[in-house]
């Protein structure tokens, strides 16, 4: 008779904590200390985790199942990233992004440029409910303006991402906002209203800091005019460029999902391209969609800014997403994350400590797994019962999940959102991290709310003083 397979031993709390610490050291040291791209360190971490799993008698079927479980939730986001790559390419070719840049040059001043970037991205993100789309469309145009004005690229990127994150967080059209509300079982619009307790002070502090840091900018008039002339000469700059933008807002207002919205926008913009240039060959169009737009103007800086987009430009991000989610799936399959979090959920008795622990757990999941949705789902499931026991409203939990989960993913070099923003804007996560003020202050004000009881919602609807 064949020998009976030994069942895998249950991971202990100490062992799970050691695994997570070793993972963080590998990823952090590789990306931060050595400056490596995160893909290979993540793959190395997966290999080490698989080796540990085999030593603990996990089967190959279990390991492969964990990878599949982790990756399958990213199929839609991956497809969206591919479409965004195509959208960026056709938006540049059709003159959409150059037209936004020209308009921006006429509207902004050097003195108020950075806070203006933050406000514009906040409004656009709030309207369309997608931080990724905001960064990859209006964000690219504003980044180009900032480069022409010799503004600090990391500061401009921080303002773009902060505004996009604010809009994504507060929009009823946002996937992450709906997810946090669903996980906590809170009503969507009540959840959005309740987030104002931490969102409003974070927004105001970010705006003040952008105002201070961006207040020393000056416009180089001659260079700005030269850039406008180059854009006007090489791209079709007209009010027709507003059509794809208007379509995007209409789709958001009609609550049309991201995939059909992006397809519709790509099709409309493609029609505009062939109307503008009837001689444009189908083969050239396919190359544009696949490999992106290559600017060939007389300005090296404009060429560097507008040579981007295409499906292939998203492949590094897609590879990182797949590897990161595979890592997260394995950690969940082996019970590492759940086991490490259990002692916290069993011992928390005070609102302030509970909210702080939930925030830190969301940040921890972002660090260890690098996935925005899991940073909401895992702490939500782990701490929901603790919130119920203390009599806290589901609104308290849903706000915390946003403040410690979805907004933090943009600050993680190996995170899905962070790597997307870095590859789209061409600025590393570690460079723009210190300037992404909205994401940095959101968990701070959420913790303060828990410690002071200000804005803390209870099941009976009445304010209670939080125990320190």
C-alpha positions as CSV (number, residue, x, y, z in Angstrom):
1,X,0.0,0.0,0.0
2,X,1.3,3.5,-0.8
3,X,2.4,5.5,2.2
4,X,-0.1,7.9,3.6
5,X,0.7,11.5,3.0
6,X,1.5,13.5,6.1
7,X,-1.0,16.4,6.7
8,X,0.6,19.8,6.8
9,X,1.1,21.1,10.3
10,X,-0.9,24.2,11.4
11,X,1.3,27.3,11.4
12,X,1.8,28.8,14.8
13,X,1.6,32.5,15.7
14,X,5.3,32.8,16.2
15,X,6.1,31.1,13.0
16,X,3.6,33.2,11.0
17,X,5.1,36.4,12.5
18,X,8.6,35.2,11.6
19,X,7.6,34.5,8.0
20,X,6.0,37.9,7.6
21,X,9.1,39.7,9.1
22,X,11.5,37.8,6.8
23,X,9.3,38.6,3.8
24,X,9.3,42.3,4.7
25,X,13.1,42.3,5.2
26,X,13.6,40.7,1.8
27,X,11.3,43.0,0.0
28,X,12.2,46.2,1.9
29,X,15.9,45.6,1.7
30,X,15.9,44.7,-2.0
31,X,13.6,47.6,-3.1
32,X,14.6,50.4,-0.6
33,X,18.2,49.7,0.3
34,X,19.4,48.2,-3.0
35,X,17.0,50.1,-5.3
36,X,16.0,47.0,-7.2
37,X,12.8,46.6,-9.2
38,X,10.3,44.7,-7.0
39,X,9.4,41.9,-9.5
40,X,12.4,39.7,-8.8
41,X,12.4,40.1,-4.9
42,X,8.7,39.2,-4.9
43,X,9.4,36.0,-7.0
44,X,12.3,35.1,-4.7
45,X,10.0,35.5,-1.7
46,X,7.4,33.2,-3.4
47,X,10.1,30.6,-4.0
48,X,11.2,30.8,-0.3
49,X,7.6,30.5,0.8
50,X,7.0,27.5,-1.4
51,X,10.1,25.8,0.0
52,X,8.8,26.4,3.5
53,X,5.4,25.0,2.5
54,X,6.9,21.8,1.1
55,X,8.9,21.3,4.3
56,X,5.6,21.6,6.2
57,X,4.1,18.9,3.9
58,X,1.8,21.1,1.8
59,X,1.0,19.4,-1.5
60,X,1.7,20.9,-5.0
61,X,-2.0,21.0,-5.5
62,X,-2.5,23.1,-2.4
63,X,0.4,25.4,-3.5
64,X,-1.0,25.8,-7.0
65,X,-4.5,26.3,-5.6
66,X,-3.2,29.2,-3.4
67,X,-1.6,30.9,-6.4
68,X,-4.7,30.5,-8.4
69,X,-6.9,31.8,-5.6
70,X,-4.7,34.8,-5.2
71,X,-4.4,35.7,-8.9
72,X,-8.0,35.2,-10.0
73,X,-9.2,38.3,-8.3
74,X,-6.9,40.4,-10.4
75,X,-8.2,39.3,-13.8
76,X,-10.5,42.4,-14.2
77,X,-7.9,44.9,-12.9
78,X,-5.3,43.4,-15.2
79,X,-7.6,43.8,-18.2
80,X,-8.4,47.3,-17.2
81,X,-4.6,48.1,-17.0
82,X,-4.2,46.8,-20.6
83,X,-7.0,49.0,-21.8
84,X,-5.5,52.0,-20.0
85,X,-2.3,51.4,-21.8
86,X,-4.1,51.5,-25.1
87,X,-6.1,54.6,-24.0
88,X,-3.0,56.6,-23.1
89,X,-1.5,55.9,-26.6
90,X,-4.6,57.0,-28.5
91,X,-5.2,60.0,-26.3
92,X,-1.8,61.3,-27.1
93,X,-2.0,60.6,-30.8
94,X,-5.4,62.2,-31.0
95,X,-4.2,65.3,-29.2
96,X,-6.3,64.8,-26.0
97,X,-3.5,65.0,-23.5
98,X,-1.6,67.6,-25.5
99,X,-4.8,69.7,-25.6
100,X,-5.2,69.4,-21.8
101,X,-1.6,70.5,-21.4
102,X,-2.1,73.6,-23.6
103,X,-5.2,74.5,-21.7
104,X,-3.4,74.1,-18.5
105,X,-0.6,76.3,-19.5
106,X,-3.1,79.1,-20.1
107,X,-4.9,78.6,-16.8
108,X,-2.3,77.9,-14.2
109,X,0.4,80.0,-12.6
110,X,3.7,79.0,-11.2
111,X,2.7,80.2,-7.8
112,X,-0.4,78.1,-7.5
113,X,0.5,75.2,-9.8
114,X,1.0,72.4,-7.3
115,X,-2.1,73.0,-5.2
116,X,-4.1,73.5,-8.5
117,X,-2.9,70.0,-9.6
118,X,-4.1,68.5,-6.3
119,X,-7.6,70.2,-6.6
120,X,-8.0,69.3,-10.3
121,X,-7.2,65.6,-9.7
122,X,-9.5,65.6,-6.7
123,X,-12.4,66.9,-8.7
124,X,-11.8,64.5,-11.7
125,X,-11.2,61.5,-9.4
126,X,-14.4,62.3,-7.5
127,X,-16.4,62.6,-10.7
128,X,-15.2,59.4,-12.4
129,X,-14.4,57.3,-9.3
130,X,-11.1,55.9,-10.6
131,X,-7.7,56.9,-9.3
132,X,-5.9,54.9,-12.0
133,X,-7.8,56.6,-14.8
134,X,-7.3,60.1,-13.2
135,X,-3.5,59.5,-13.0
136,X,-3.2,58.0,-16.5
137,X,-5.1,60.8,-18.3
138,X,-5.4,64.2,-16.6
139,X,-2.4,63.3,-14.4
140,X,-0.1,62.8,-17.3
141,X,-1.1,66.1,-18.8
142,X,-0.5,68.0,-15.5
143,X,2.8,66.2,-15.0
144,X,3.9,67.4,-18.4
145,X,3.0,71.0,-17.5
146,X,5.0,70.7,-14.3
147,X,8.0,69.4,-16.2
148,X,7.9,72.4,-18.5
149,X,7.7,74.7,-15.5
150,X,10.7,72.9,-13.9
151,X,8.6,71.9,-10.9
152,X,9.9,69.1,-8.6
153,X,8.6,66.0,-10.4
154,X,8.2,64.0,-7.2
155,X,6.1,66.9,-5.6
156,X,3.9,67.1,-8.7
157,X,3.5,63.3,-8.8
158,X,2.5,63.5,-5.1
159,X,-0.1,66.1,-5.8
160,X,-1.5,64.1,-8.7
161,X,-1.7,60.9,-6.7
162,X,-3.1,62.6,-3.6
163,X,-5.9,64.2,-5.6
164,X,-6.6,60.9,-7.4
165,X,-6.7,59.0,-4.1
166,X,-9.1,61.5,-2.5
167,X,-11.5,61.4,-5.5
168,X,-11.3,57.6,-5.6
169,X,-11.9,57.4,-1.9
170,X,-14.9,59.7,-1.8
171,X,-16.7,58.8,-5.0
172,X,-19.7,56.5,-4.9
173,X,-18.5,55.1,-8.3
174,X,-15.2,53.9,-6.8
175,X,-14.6,50.1,-6.6
176,X,-12.6,50.4,-3.4
177,X,-15.3,52.6,-1.7
178,X,-18.0,50.2,-2.6
179,X,-15.8,47.3,-1.4
180,X,-15.1,48.8,2.0
181,X,-18.8,49.5,2.5
182,X,-19.8,46.0,1.5
183,X,-17.1,44.3,3.7
184,X,-18.3,46.3,6.8
185,X,-22.0,45.9,5.8
186,X,-22.5,49.7,6.0
187,X,-24.7,51.8,3.7
188,X,-22.7,53.3,0.9
189,X,-23.6,57.0,1.1
190,X,-23.6,56.9,4.9
191,X,-20.1,55.5,4.6
192,X,-19.0,58.3,2.3
193,X,-20.5,60.9,4.7
194,X,-18.8,59.3,7.7
195,X,-15.4,59.3,6.0
196,X,-15.4,63.1,6.1
197,X,-14.2,63.0,9.8
198,X,-10.8,61.8,8.6
199,X,-10.9,62.8,5.0
200,X,-11.6,66.6,5.5
201,X,-8.6,67.3,7.8
202,X,-6.4,65.1,5.6
203,X,-7.5,67.0,2.5
204,X,-6.9,70.4,4.2
205,X,-3.5,69.5,5.6
206,X,-2.5,68.2,2.1
207,X,-3.7,71.4,0.4
208,X,-1.8,73.6,2.9
209,X,1.4,71.6,2.4
210,X,1.1,71.7,-1.4
211,X,0.4,75.4,-1.2
212,X,3.6,76.0,0.9
213,X,5.9,73.6,-1.0
214,X,4.6,74.7,-4.4
215,X,4.5,78.4,-3.6
216,X,8.0,79.1,-4.8
217,X,7.4,78.0,-8.4
218,X,7.9,80.5,-11.2
219,X,6.8,80.3,-14.8
220,X,9.5,80.4,-17.5
221,X,7.4,82.3,-20.0
222,X,9.6,81.8,-23.0
223,X,9.9,78.1,-22.5
224,X,6.2,77.6,-21.7
225,X,5.3,79.4,-25.0
226,X,7.9,77.3,-26.8
227,X,6.3,74.2,-25.5
228,X,2.8,75.4,-26.5
229,X,4.1,76.1,-30.0
230,X,5.6,72.6,-30.3
231,X,2.4,70.9,-29.1
232,X,0.3,73.0,-31.4
233,X,2.5,72.2,-34.3
234,X,2.8,68.4,-33.8
235,X,-0.7,67.6,-32.4
236,X,-4.3,68.4,-33.3
237,X,-5.2,70.9,-30.6
238,X,-8.9,71.8,-30.7
239,X,-12.1,71.7,-28.6
240,X,-12.9,68.3,-30.2
241,X,-10.4,66.9,-27.6
242,X,-13.2,67.5,-25.0
243,X,-15.3,64.7,-26.6
244,X,-13.5,61.7,-25.1
245,X,-13.3,63.5,-21.7
246,X,-17.0,64.2,-21.8
247,X,-17.7,60.6,-22.7
248,X,-15.8,59.5,-19.7
249,X,-17.8,61.7,-17.4
250,X,-21.1,60.6,-19.0
251,X,-20.2,56.9,-18.5
252,X,-19.3,57.7,-14.8
253,X,-22.6,59.5,-14.3
254,X,-24.5,56.5,-15.9
255,X,-22.5,54.2,-13.6
256,X,-21.2,52.2,-16.6
257,X,-18.4,49.8,-15.5
258,X,-14.7,50.6,-16.3
259,X,-14.2,48.0,-19.1
260,X,-17.0,49.2,-21.4
261,X,-16.2,52.8,-20.5
262,X,-12.6,52.4,-21.6
263,X,-13.6,50.4,-24.8
264,X,-16.0,53.2,-25.7
265,X,-13.4,55.9,-25.1
266,X,-10.7,54.0,-27.1
267,X,-13.2,53.5,-30.0
268,X,-14.3,57.2,-30.1
269,X,-10.7,58.4,-29.9
270,X,-9.6,56.0,-32.6
271,X,-12.3,57.4,-34.9
272,X,-11.0,60.9,-34.2
273,X,-7.5,59.8,-35.2
274,X,-8.6,58.5,-38.6
275,X,-10.7,61.6,-39.2
276,X,-7.7,63.8,-38.3
277,X,-5.3,61.7,-40.5
278,X,-7.1,59.7,-43.3
279,X,-3.7,58.4,-44.4
280,X,-3.0,56.7,-41.1
281,X,-2.5,53.0,-41.8
282,X,-4.2,50.2,-39.9
283,X,-0.8,48.7,-39.3
284,X,0.4,51.9,-37.7
285,X,-2.8,52.0,-35.6
286,X,-2.1,48.4,-34.3
287,X,1.5,49.4,-33.5
288,X,0.2,52.5,-31.6
289,X,-2.2,50.4,-29.5
290,X,0.5,47.7,-28.9
291,X,3.7,49.7,-28.4
292,X,2.4,53.1,-27.5
293,X,2.9,56.6,-29.0
294,X,6.4,57.8,-29.9
295,X,6.7,61.6,-30.0
296,X,9.0,63.0,-32.7
297,X,9.0,66.7,-32.1
298,X,11.9,69.1,-32.0
299,X,11.9,69.1,-28.2
300,X,13.6,66.3,-26.3
301,X,11.6,67.0,-23.1
302,X,8.3,66.9,-25.0
303,X,9.3,63.6,-26.6
304,X,10.2,62.2,-23.3
305,X,6.9,63.2,-21.8
306,X,4.6,62.1,-24.6
307,X,6.4,58.9,-25.7
308,X,4.3,56.5,-23.7
309,X,1.3,54.3,-23.5
310,X,0.5,51.0,-25.3
311,X,-0.3,47.6,-24.1
312,X,3.3,46.6,-23.7
313,X,3.9,49.6,-21.3
314,X,1.6,47.9,-18.8
315,X,3.3,44.5,-18.9
316,X,5.8,45.2,-16.1
317,X,2.9,46.3,-13.9
318,X,0.8,43.2,-14.9
319,X,3.8,40.9,-14.1
320,X,4.1,42.5,-10.6
321,X,0.4,42.3,-10.0
322,X,0.4,38.6,-10.8
323,X,3.5,37.8,-8.7
324,X,2.2,39.9,-5.7
325,X,-1.2,38.4,-5.7
326,X,0.3,34.9,-6.0
327,X,2.3,35.7,-2.9
328,X,-0.9,36.9,-1.1
329,X,-2.8,33.8,-2.2
330,X,-0.1,31.5,-0.8
331,X,-0.1,33.4,2.5
332,X,-3.8,33.1,2.8
333,X,-3.8,29.4,1.8
334,X,-1.2,28.6,4.5
335,X,-3.1,30.7,7.1
336,X,0.0,32.9,7.8
337,X,-1.8,36.2,7.7
338,X,-4.9,35.0,9.6
339,X,-2.8,33.4,12.3
340,X,-0.6,36.5,12.8
341,X,-3.7,38.7,13.2
342,X,-5.7,36.5,15.5
343,X,-4.0,37.5,18.8
344,X,-4.9,41.2,18.1
345,X,-8.5,40.4,17.4
346,X,-8.8,38.4,20.7
347,X,-7.4,41.0,23.0
348,X,-8.6,44.4,21.8
349,X,-11.1,45.9,24.3
350,X,-10.9,49.7,23.7
351,X,-12.1,51.6,20.6
352,X,-8.8,53.5,20.2
353,X,-6.6,50.4,20.3
354,X,-9.0,48.5,18.1
355,X,-9.0,51.2,15.4
356,X,-5.3,51.6,15.6
357,X,-4.8,47.9,15.2
358,X,-7.1,47.7,12.3
359,X,-5.3,50.6,10.6
360,X,-1.9,49.0,11.2
361,X,-3.3,45.7,9.9
362,X,-4.4,47.3,6.7
363,X,-1.0,48.9,6.3
364,X,0.6,45.5,7.1
365,X,-1.4,43.7,4.4
366,X,-0.3,46.3,1.9
367,X,3.3,45.8,2.9
368,X,3.2,42.0,2.9
369,X,0.7,41.3,0.0
370,X,0.8,44.6,-2.0
371,X,-2.8,44.4,-3.1
372,X,-5.4,47.1,-2.5
373,X,-8.5,44.9,-2.3
374,X,-7.0,42.4,0.1
375,X,-5.9,45.3,2.4
376,X,-9.6,46.0,2.8
377,X,-11.0,42.5,2.9
378,X,-8.6,40.8,5.3
379,X,-8.7,43.4,8.1
380,X,-12.4,43.8,7.6
381,X,-13.1,40.1,8.1
382,X,-10.6,39.8,11.0
383,X,-11.9,42.8,13.0
384,X,-15.6,42.9,12.2
385,X,-16.5,40.8,15.2
386,X,-14.4,43.0,17.5
387,X,-16.1,46.1,16.3
388,X,-19.5,44.4,16.9
389,X,-18.5,43.4,20.5
390,X,-17.6,47.0,21.4
391,X,-20.9,48.3,19.9
392,X,-19.2,50.3,17.2
393,X,-21.2,51.0,14.0
394,X,-20.3,49.3,10.7
395,X,-19.6,52.8,9.6
396,X,-16.7,53.0,12.0
397,X,-15.2,49.9,10.5
398,X,-15.7,50.8,6.8
399,X,-14.0,54.2,7.3
400,X,-11.0,52.6,9.0
401,X,-10.7,50.0,6.2
402,X,-10.4,52.9,3.7
403,X,-7.9,54.9,5.8
404,X,-5.6,52.1,6.5
405,X,-6.1,50.0,3.4
406,X,-6.9,51.3,-0.1
407,X,-5.2,54.7,0.3
408,X,-1.9,53.2,1.5
409,X,-1.4,50.9,-1.5
410,X,-0.1,53.9,-3.6
411,X,2.8,54.2,-1.1
412,X,4.1,50.6,-1.5
413,X,6.8,50.1,-4.2
414,X,5.6,46.5,-4.8
415,X,2.0,47.4,-4.4
416,X,-0.4,47.3,-7.4
417,X,-1.4,50.9,-7.2
418,X,2.1,52.2,-6.3
419,X,3.7,50.4,-9.2
420,X,1.0,51.6,-11.6
421,X,1.4,55.2,-10.6
422,X,5.2,55.0,-10.8
423,X,5.3,53.4,-14.2
424,X,2.6,55.8,-15.6
425,X,4.2,59.0,-14.3
426,X,7.8,57.9,-14.5
427,X,8.6,58.7,-10.9
428,X,9.6,56.0,-8.4
429,X,7.3,55.3,-5.4
430,X,10.1,56.1,-2.9
431,X,10.5,59.5,-4.6
432,X,6.8,60.6,-4.5
433,X,6.0,58.9,-1.2
434,X,7.0,61.8,1.1
435,X,4.8,64.2,-1.0
436,X,1.6,62.0,-1.2
437,X,0.3,63.9,1.8
438,X,-3.4,62.8,1.6
439,X,-2.5,59.1,1.8
440,X,0.0,59.8,4.6
441,X,-2.4,61.7,6.8
442,X,-5.6,59.7,6.3
443,X,-4.6,56.9,8.8
444,X,-3.3,59.5,11.2
445,X,-6.6,61.4,11.5
446,X,-8.5,58.1,11.6
447,X,-6.4,56.9,14.6
448,X,-7.0,60.3,16.3
449,X,-10.7,59.9,15.8
450,X,-10.6,56.5,17.5
451,X,-8.5,57.7,20.4
452,X,-10.6,60.9,21.0
453,X,-14.0,59.6,20.1
454,X,-14.5,62.5,17.7
455,X,-16.6,61.4,14.7
456,X,-16.7,57.8,16.0
457,X,-20.0,56.1,15.2
458,X,-21.7,53.7,17.5
459,X,-24.5,51.3,16.8
460,X,-27.1,53.3,18.8
461,X,-26.2,56.4,16.7
462,X,-25.0,58.4,19.8
463,X,-21.6,59.7,20.4
464,X,-19.7,58.0,23.2
465,X,-16.4,59.0,24.6
466,X,-13.7,56.6,23.4
467,X,-11.6,55.0,26.1
468,X,-8.0,56.1,25.9
